[in-house]
Amino acid sequence: MQKFALGCLGVIVIGFFVLVVGGCSSYNRLVGLSQEVDKQWAQVQNVYQRRADLVPNLVNTVAGAANFEKSTLTEITNARASVGQVKIDPNSAPDDPKKLEEFQQAQNRLGGALSRLLVVVERYPDLKANANFRDLQAQLEGTENRITVERQKFNEVTQGYDTAVKSLPTVLYAGAMGFHPKPYFEATAGAEVPPKVNFDFSSPGK
């Protein structure tokens, strides 16, 4: 009987040890995955900030064109301001889907306003031929492409993290350890395609 009791105690001790080791291993893995998500979120923030930083120079350059449509510039200025009003931690990916949706909607409004600006510019050949505008246009094109790439990477690392959080047995204790699923960027109509900002400068009179 005593041997049986000791055997049961040994099994319990070994089981407890396995749980502790397994729990530590899972915790460390989730920490690493969470840090990858936060790291990629910071990259997303960086490229969006670069776009926002281009807006003042772009607006000032375009505003110098004779009779340019002021409503278009006002729309861009207001859209950029709305982006700044969304308070979100640049170094920690949000857990709240509504917060990410608010952020995405503000960024989409700015992206849409910039796209419309570049369409309107087609009617101003002198502006299209402006060297400063052409440089800003090239920077904007590169930035829009980077936004698409970094958002895709963010969704990929977030998927890996969410899969780990929701998988057994981790799902049983992930929440208690402070690990919760994180939302993705959602594609909107046309959002997966960077704005068309390439112009044909060879025939400015068109």
Backbone torsions as a table, in degrees:
resi	resn	phi	psi	omega
1	MET	NA	-41.7	179.5
2	GLN	-65.4	-39.2	178.1
3	LYS	-64.0	-38.8	179.1
4	PHE	-63.1	-43.2	179.4
5	ALA	-63.5	-42.2	179.0
6	LEU	-65.4	-37.0	178.4
7	GLY	-64.7	-42.9	178.2
8	CYS	-63.1	-41.5	178.8
9	LEU	-62.3	-40.1	178.7
10	GLY	-63.5	-40.9	178.7
11	VAL	-63.6	-41.7	179.8
12	ILE	-63.3	-43.7	-179.7
13	VAL	-63.0	-44.8	179.6
14	ILE	-63.9	-42.5	179.3
15	GLY	-61.7	-42.3	178.6
16	PHE	-63.2	-42.2	179.6
17	PHE	-61.7	-42.2	179.6
18	VAL	-63.8	-42.2	179.6
19	LEU	-63.0	-42.4	-179.7
20	VAL	-63.9	-47.8	-179.8
21	VAL	-63.1	-44.1	179.3
22	GLY	-64.4	-40.0	179.1
23	GLY	-64.4	-41.9	178.5
24	CYS	-63.5	-41.6	179.8
25	SER	-63.1	-44.3	178.7
26	SER	-63.9	-42.1	179.6
27	TYR	-60.3	-47.9	-179.4
28	ASN	-62.4	-37.6	178.8
29	ARG	-66.0	-42.9	179.2
30	LEU	-65.8	-37.3	176.7
31	VAL	-60.0	-46.5	-179.8
32	GLY	-62.5	-43.9	-180.0
33	LEU	-66.5	-39.3	178.8
34	SER	-64.5	-39.4	178.8
35	GLN	-66.3	-34.9	176.5
36	GLU	-64.2	-40.3	177.7
37	VAL	-63.9	-45.7	179.6
38	ASP	-63.6	-38.9	178.5
39	LYS	-62.4	-43.3	-179.9
40	GLN	-72.0	-32.6	175.6
41	TRP	-62.0	-40.2	177.3
42	ALA	-62.2	-36.6	176.9
43	GLN	-65.2	-41.3	176.8
44	VAL	-60.3	-45.2	179.3
45	GLN	-60.6	-39.6	-178.7
46	ASN	-62.3	-44.5	-177.4
47	VAL	-72.4	-34.7	175.8
48	TYR	-66.4	-38.4	178.5
49	GLN	-66.1	-36.9	177.5
50	ARG	-61.5	-41.4	177.8
51	ARG	-63.2	-44.6	179.6
52	ALA	-61.1	-36.2	-180.0
53	ASP	-69.1	-25.3	179.1
54	LEU	-77.0	-23.4	-172.2
55	VAL	-59.9	-48.7	-178.0
56	PRO	-57.4	-45.7	179.2
57	ASN	-65.5	-38.6	179.2
58	LEU	-64.0	-45.4	179.8
59	VAL	-63.6	-44.5	-179.9
60	ASN	-62.6	-40.1	179.8
61	THR	-66.1	-45.3	-178.4
62	VAL	-69.3	-35.5	-178.7
63	ALA	-62.9	-21.2	179.4
64	GLY	-75.9	-11.7	179.4
65	ALA	-74.6	138.6	-178.2
66	ALA	-62.6	131.3	174.5
67	ASN	59.8	26.7	179.3
68	PHE	-69.9	146.9	-174.7
69	GLU	-67.2	107.9	-175.3
70	LYS	-66.2	-29.4	-178.6
71	SER	-61.5	-34.0	179.5
72	THR	-66.1	-42.0	179.2
73	LEU	-68.4	-37.5	177.8
74	THR	-63.4	-40.4	179.0
75	GLU	-61.3	-43.3	-179.9
76	ILE	-65.8	-44.9	179.8
77	THR	-60.5	-43.3	179.5
78	ASN	-67.5	-38.9	179.8
79	ALA	-65.2	-40.7	178.3
80	ARG	-64.7	-39.4	178.9
81	ALA	-64.1	-38.0	-179.3
82	SER	-66.2	-31.2	176.6
83	VAL	-64.0	-41.9	-179.1
84	GLY	-68.9	-19.1	-178.8
85	GLN	-81.6	-14.5	178.3
86	VAL	-82.6	107.6	-177.5
87	LYS	-86.1	113.2	-178.4
88	ILE	-148.5	141.3	-176.8
89	ASP	-68.4	120.0	-178.5
90	PRO	-71.3	-14.6	-175.3
91	ASN	-111.1	0.5	-179.2
92	SER	-137.2	117.8	-178.5
93	ALA	-62.1	136.5	-177.1
94	PRO	-69.5	147.2	173.6
95	ASP	-92.3	-22.5	-175.1
96	ASP	-87.3	115.2	179.9
97	PRO	-58.8	-34.2	-179.2
98	LYS	-66.1	-36.0	179.6
99	LYS	-68.2	-41.7	178.0
100	LEU	-67.3	-37.7	178.4
101	GLU	-63.6	-40.5	177.4
102	GLU	-62.1	-44.1	178.3
103	PHE	-62.2	-46.0	-178.0
104	GLN	-64.5	-41.1	-180.0
105	GLN	-63.0	-40.9	178.4
106	ALA	-64.6	-42.9	178.8
107	GLN	-66.9	-36.9	178.4
108	ASN	-65.3	-36.3	177.5
109	ARG	-63.8	-41.9	178.4
110	LEU	-66.6	-43.3	178.6
111	GLY	-61.5	-40.8	178.4
112	GLY	-65.7	-39.8	179.2
113	ALA	-65.0	-40.0	178.0
114	LEU	-66.2	-39.4	178.1
115	SER	-61.6	-42.8	179.8
116	ARG	-67.0	-35.9	176.5
117	LEU	-59.5	-45.9	-176.9
118	LEU	-68.5	-26.3	174.3
119	VAL	-71.8	-43.3	180.0
120	VAL	-62.5	-36.7	-178.4
121	VAL	-58.5	-25.4	178.9
122	GLU	-55.3	-25.2	-177.8
123	ARG	-88.0	5.3	-178.3
124	TYR	-127.0	82.7	-176.5
125	PRO	-58.5	-34.5	179.3
126	ASP	-64.7	-38.8	179.5
127	LEU	-69.4	-39.7	178.4
128	LYS	-61.9	-29.8	-179.1
129	ALA	-86.3	-5.4	-178.9
130	ASN	-69.7	124.7	-175.4
131	ALA	-62.3	-39.6	-179.3
132	ASN	-65.1	-41.4	178.6
133	PHE	-64.8	-41.3	-179.4
134	ARG	-62.5	-37.7	177.9
135	ASP	-66.5	-43.9	178.3
136	LEU	-64.2	-39.1	178.5
137	GLN	-61.3	-41.8	179.7
138	ALA	-65.7	-40.9	178.2
139	GLN	-64.9	-39.5	179.5
140	LEU	-66.1	-40.6	178.4
141	GLU	-59.8	-47.2	179.7
142	GLY	-62.7	-38.7	-179.5
143	THR	-67.4	-42.2	179.0
144	GLU	-62.6	-38.0	177.3
145	ASN	-65.0	-41.3	179.6
146	ARG	-66.2	-36.1	177.6
147	ILE	-59.7	-45.9	179.3
148	THR	-60.3	-44.9	-178.2
149	VAL	-65.7	-47.4	-176.0
150	GLU	-68.9	-33.8	176.0
151	ARG	-66.0	-39.8	178.5
152	GLN	-63.8	-43.7	178.3
153	LYS	-62.5	-39.4	178.6
154	PHE	-60.7	-45.5	179.1
155	ASN	-62.6	-35.1	-179.4
156	GLU	-67.2	-47.7	-178.7
157	VAL	-71.3	-31.5	176.9
158	THR	-67.2	-38.2	177.3
159	GLN	-61.4	-42.4	178.9
160	GLY	-63.1	-42.1	178.7
161	TYR	-65.4	-48.1	-178.2
162	ASP	-62.8	-37.2	178.0
163	THR	-61.4	-42.0	179.4
164	ALA	-66.2	-42.3	-178.6
165	VAL	-64.5	-35.8	-174.7
166	LYS	-91.3	-4.4	-176.8
167	SER	-87.3	149.1	174.4
168	LEU	-76.3	143.3	0.1
169	PRO	-90.2	1.3	-174.0
170	THR	-58.0	-36.7	-177.1
171	VAL	-59.3	-23.0	-177.3
172	LEU	-71.8	-24.6	-176.9
173	TYR	-134.5	0.2	-178.3
174	ALA	-60.1	-45.0	-179.9
175	GLY	-60.9	-40.2	179.8
176	ALA	-64.5	-27.4	179.6
177	MET	-90.6	3.1	175.6
178	GLY	92.0	13.5	179.7
179	PHE	-105.5	118.8	-178.4
180	HIS	-126.6	151.7	178.0
181	PRO	-57.6	146.7	179.6
182	LYS	-113.4	148.4	-178.2
183	PRO	-78.7	162.0	178.8
184	TYR	-104.4	163.2	165.0
185	PHE	-73.9	132.9	178.9
186	GLU	-101.5	140.0	178.9
187	ALA	-74.6	135.9	173.0
188	THR	-112.6	168.3	-176.3
189	ALA	-56.7	113.2	177.8
190	GLY	84.4	-7.4	-176.0
191	ALA	-70.6	-22.5	-178.6
192	GLU	-79.1	-8.3	-179.6
193	VAL	-109.9	121.1	179.1
194	PRO	-60.2	147.4	178.8
195	PRO	-55.8	144.3	178.2
196	LYS	-78.7	103.1	-176.5
197	VAL	-117.9	13.5	175.0
198	ASN	-89.6	126.0	179.1
199	PHE	-116.6	155.0	175.9
200	ASP	-90.2	103.3	-177.5
201	PHE	-88.7	-1.6	-177.4
202	SER	-72.4	-22.2	-178.6
203	SER	-130.9	73.9	-174.8
204	PRO	-63.0	-14.5	-177.2
205	GLY	-82.9	-6.6	-177.7
206	LYS	-72.1	NA	NA
